[in-house]
């Protein structure tokens, strides 16, 4: 009797599980609309850095060094740099607040003021209104004694 009950329970469970299977969905061709095409081709700014790694080389302890990094708006809409952050207080950033029309270029000034001797590797993050709204610049170098 127990065998019949166990078999009946297993049979009902498997039927219940089989009933839950989904039928395969037929692949449909994507429909293109004017709205989708317009949204994908909307004008956008694009922030293109001249270089993403800046080598400060050797800096003497007690001195500061400033390097300029060029950028260009390679997009089709006005570019605005909105904010900038560093990973330490030893690095300062001076960036232009004016908008850049498509094709126009500018510079970002990075200044490193060493606090200890040895190799360093820091990060500067620039935020913009561009399609690539965040770009990271790595700065590196070696601080040597006076």
N, C-alpha and C positions, 0 to 999 in steps of 0.2 A: 504494500500500500504506500509506504514511504517513497518507493521508487517512482510510482506513478505521479505522486504529488511533486516530487523534485523535477521530474521530466516535464510536467505540465508548467511549472514555474519557469524553467529554463526556456521552454518553447514560447511562452507568452513574452518573456523578456526579449528574446531574439526577434520576435515579430515586432515588438514595440520599437526596438532599436532600428530595425530595417525600415520601418515606416518613417523614421526621422531623417533618413538619407535625402539629400537634395538632388534634384535632377540637374544634370549638367546644363549650364546656360549657354545658349548659342551665341557665338561671337557676333557682335553687331559692328557695323562700320561706323566710326565716329562721324557725327554730323558737324559740319563746319558752318558757322554762322558769321555774319558780319560783325556781331558784337565781340565774339572770341578773337577774330582776326584783329579788330581794332584795339582790344585790350593788350594783345601780345606785341603790337607794333607801336604802342604809345611811346612818345619821346621820353628818354631817360638820360640822366647824367651818368657818367662813368669816371671814377677816380683812378687814374693810372699813375702809379709812382715810378720815378726814374729807377730807383733801386729799393729793395726791401731789406737789405742788410747794409749797414753803414759801419765801416771800420775806422775807429778813431785812432788806430795805431797806438803809438806811445804818447802818454801824457805824463808830464812831470807832476808829482804830488805838490799840492799848493797852487796849481794853476788851473784854468778852465780852458776848454776847447769847444768851439762851435763849428758845426758842419751844416751846410744847407742841402736839403733834399728837394729836387724838383718834382713837380707833378703836372699833369695835363688833364683837362676835361675832354676825354675822347668820346663822350656821349653826345646826345642831341638836345639836351636840356641844360639849363643853368645849374652849375655845381656850387654848393655851399658847404664849407667845412664847419661842422657844428660843435665839435668838442674834441679834446685830446687828453690822454692820460698816460702816465709813466708808471713803471713798477717801483720806482724809488724817488726819494726827494733830491737825489744827486743829479737828476736830469730835468732840464726845463725845456719847454716847447714854446716857440713863438710861431703862430700860424696866422695867415691872413683871414680876416673876417668878411672881406668883400666877396660877392658872388663872381664866378668865373663862367663866362659864356662858352658854348661849345668850341673846342679847338684852342682855348686860351690856357696858359700855363702860369704857375706860381711856384713859390718856394716855402718850405717849412724849415725853420732854424731849430736845430737840436744842440743844446749846450750841456756838456758833461762837466760836473764839478766833483772830482774824486774825493772820497772820504777815507780810503785806505789803499795801500799798495797791492798790486797783483792784477791778474786778469779779471775782466768784468764782462758781463753779458746781460743787457737790460732790454726791456720791451717798451715800445711807444705805440699806443693805439690811437688812430685817427678815425673819428666818426664824421660821416657826411650824409647828405640827402641823396646820394647816388644809388644806383642799382646795387653796387657792392658797398653797402653803407658802412663797413668797418674794414680798415686795412691796418696791418701790424708791421711795424718796422723794428728789426732787431739791431741794436747797437752793441758793439764790442770793441775791446781794446785792452791795453795793458797800462797800468799806472806804475811808474818807476819813481825811485827816490829823487829828491832835488839834486 
